[in-house]
Amino acid sequence: MLLLTDVFGATPDNVVRHFSHQGNARAAVNGINLPMLLCGLNYAHQSLEELRQTALNGGRNGVKQDGE
């Protein structure tokens, strides 16, 4: 299961990290944005590690400055 949270250190992230340390979750990503979420939804057929990397790449590539 890939778990996505909005802000590192906020309550949802703390709960996810607590459960992931107990082995109940296999992957977590925090600081999500809309491009990251959409990539995760559109590539749900990927393996967990591929999906985590796809979501991270989508998040990074989805943040642009005007003029780029």
C-alpha positions in Angstrom: 0.0 0.0 0.0 1.3 3.5 -0.9 0.2 6.2 1.5 0.3 9.8 0.6 0.1 12.7 3.1 0.1 16.4 2.6 2.6 17.9 5.0 5.7 16.3 6.6 5.4 16.3 10.4 1.6 17.1 10.4 -0.8 14.7 12.2 -1.7 12.6 9.1 2.0 12.1 8.3 2.9 11.2 11.9 0.1 8.6 11.9 1.3 7.1 8.6 4.9 7.0 9.8 3.8 5.3 13.1 2.0 2.6 11.1 4.8 2.2 8.5 7.3 1.6 11.3 5.0 -1.2 12.6 5.1 -2.8 9.2 1.4 -2.1 8.3 2.3 0.2 5.4 5.0 -0.6 2.9 5.5 2.9 1.4 4.7 6.4 2.3 5.2 9.8 0.5 4.6 13.1 2.2 4.3 16.7 0.8 2.1 15.6 -2.0 0.7 17.9 -4.7 -2.0 17.4 -7.3 0.4 16.2 -10.1 1.8 13.6 -7.7 -1.7 12.4 -6.8 -2.8 12.2 -10.4 0.3 10.2 -11.4 -0.4 7.8 -8.5 -3.9 7.3 -9.6 -3.1 6.9 -13.3 -0.4 4.4 -12.8 -2.0 2.3 -10.1 -1.1 -0.9 -12.1 2.6 -0.4 -11.3 4.5 -2.3 -8.6 4.6 -0.5 -5.3 8.2 0.7 -5.8 7.5 1.9 -9.4 4.4 3.6 -8.2 6.2 5.4 -5.4 8.9 6.6 -7.9 6.3 7.6 -10.5 4.4 9.7 -7.9 7.6 11.4 -6.7 8.6 12.2 -10.3 5.2 13.5 -11.1 5.4 15.8 -8.0 8.8 17.1 -8.9 8.0 17.6 -12.6 4.6 19.2 -11.8 6.2 22.2 -10.0 7.2 24.9 -12.4 8.0 28.6 -12.2 6.4 31.0 -14.7 8.6 31.3 -17.8 10.1 27.8 -17.6 
